[in-house]
Amino acid sequence: MTESSPEYMTRSEGMEIRRAQQITNERLAIVEHEQQGQKTTLAEILAEVRKGQSLRSMFIAGGSAMGGSVVAGLAYFLHWLSQ
């Protein structure tokens, strides 16, 4: 044991960590909500693609999937930063 590394956490440090975790959880909830909306939109687009096989709908579906992946990656990155 050294004196420079305390083995306890002060109440204010704990509260700060909990608040940061709460903010991160709130942000993740927002991202998950947005992703759910994107999934619904994507499912509707895919249903149209299956019906009509239109090239335009295929590009929209692909773009939506890529956008969702970017948002998921960003959420993971923000979560990783908060750790």
C-alpha positions in Angstrom: 0.0 0.0 0.0 1.2 3.4 -0.9 -0.1 6.7 0.4 -0.5 8.1 -3.2 -3.2 5.6 -4.1 -6.2 5.7 -1.8 -8.3 2.6 -1.6 -11.6 4.4 -1.2 -13.8 6.7 -3.2 -15.2 9.9 -1.7 -18.9 10.5 -1.8 -18.5 13.4 -4.3 -16.4 11.2 -6.6 -19.0 8.5 -6.5 -21.8 10.9 -7.2 -19.8 12.3 -10.1 -19.3 8.9 -11.6 -23.0 8.0 -11.1 -24.1 11.2 -12.8 -21.8 10.6 -15.8 -23.2 7.1 -16.1 -26.7 8.4 -15.9 -26.0 10.9 -18.7 -24.5 8.1 -20.8 -27.5 5.9 -20.2 -29.8 8.7 -21.2 -27.9 9.3 -24.4 -28.0 5.6 -25.2 -31.7 5.5 -24.6 -32.2 8.3 -27.1 -30.1 6.5 -29.7 -31.9 3.3 -29.1 -35.2 5.1 -29.6 -34.0 6.7 -32.8 -32.8 3.3 -34.0 -36.2 1.8 -33.3 -37.8 4.4 -35.5 -35.2 3.7 -38.2 -35.9 0.0 -38.0 -39.6 0.6 -38.5 -38.9 2.8 -41.5 -36.5 0.2 -42.9 -39.0 -2.6 -42.5 -41.6 -0.5 -44.4 -39.1 0.2 -47.2 -38.0 -3.5 -47.3 -41.7 -4.5 -47.7 -42.0 -2.1 -50.6 -38.8 -3.4 -52.1 -40.1 -7.0 -51.9 -43.3 -6.0 -53.6 -41.9 -3.9 -56.4 -38.2 -4.5 -56.5 -37.6 -0.9 -57.3 -34.0 0.3 -57.5 -34.8 3.5 -55.7 -36.2 1.6 -52.7 -33.2 -0.7 -52.6 -30.9 2.3 -52.4 -33.0 3.9 -49.6 -33.0 0.6 -47.7 -29.2 0.3 -48.0 -28.7 3.9 -47.0 -30.9 3.4 -43.9 -28.9 0.4 -42.9 -25.7 2.2 -43.2 -27.1 5.2 -41.3 -28.2 2.9 -38.5 -24.8 1.3 -38.4 -23.1 4.7 -38.1 -25.5 5.7 -35.2 -24.8 2.4 -33.4 -21.1 2.9 -33.8 -21.3 6.4 -32.5 -23.3 5.2 -29.5 -20.7 2.6 -28.8 -17.9 5.1 -29.1 -19.6 7.5 -26.7 -20.2 4.7 -24.3 -16.5 3.7 -24.6 -15.4 7.3 -24.0 -17.4 7.5 -20.8 -15.8 4.4 -19.3 
